[in-house]
Amino acid sequence: MVRVSKRFVLVDVPNANCKPYMLVKEWLESYGQWSWGYEQPRVSLRQDLEALGVQVLAEKSIGGVRTILNYLAMIPAQARQGILDKLKAEDYETFPHLLSIGVVDV
C-alpha cells in the first residue's frame, strides 16, 4: 500500500478491542462455522504503519451497534444468550472494525 500510494493509506482490520466481535469469532471458529478465512484482529496498526514510513493521522473504531448486532445474529439463538451474558453495556461502545488513516512521508 505504501509503495503504490500517492499520499494516503487507509487500512480496515478486525478490532481486537471489540469484545462482542471477538466472542462471536471465537464461537464460530470453535464450531467450524467461521467462513471468512484467517484474520488477525488488532488493537492498533500504528507501530506497523510507522515502521513503513506512514505517519498515522488517526485510528478509530468503526462500525456501529448495528454491526455488532449483525455479528451476534450469526450465532444460533440457543447459543447466543451465553455470549450476551458475557457482555456489558460498555462493550457495545467499541465497534468491530479498526480504521487506521495515514499519510505516506514523501
Secondary structure as UniProt FT lines:
FT   TURN            2..4
FT   STRAND          8..15
FT   TURN            16..17
FT   HELIX           19..30
FT   TURN            31..32
FT   HELIX           46..51
FT   TURN            52..53
FT   STRAND          54..62
FT   HELIX           65..72
FT   TURN            73..74
FT   HELIX           77..84
FT   TURN            85..86
FT   HELIX           89..92
FT   STRAND          97..104
//
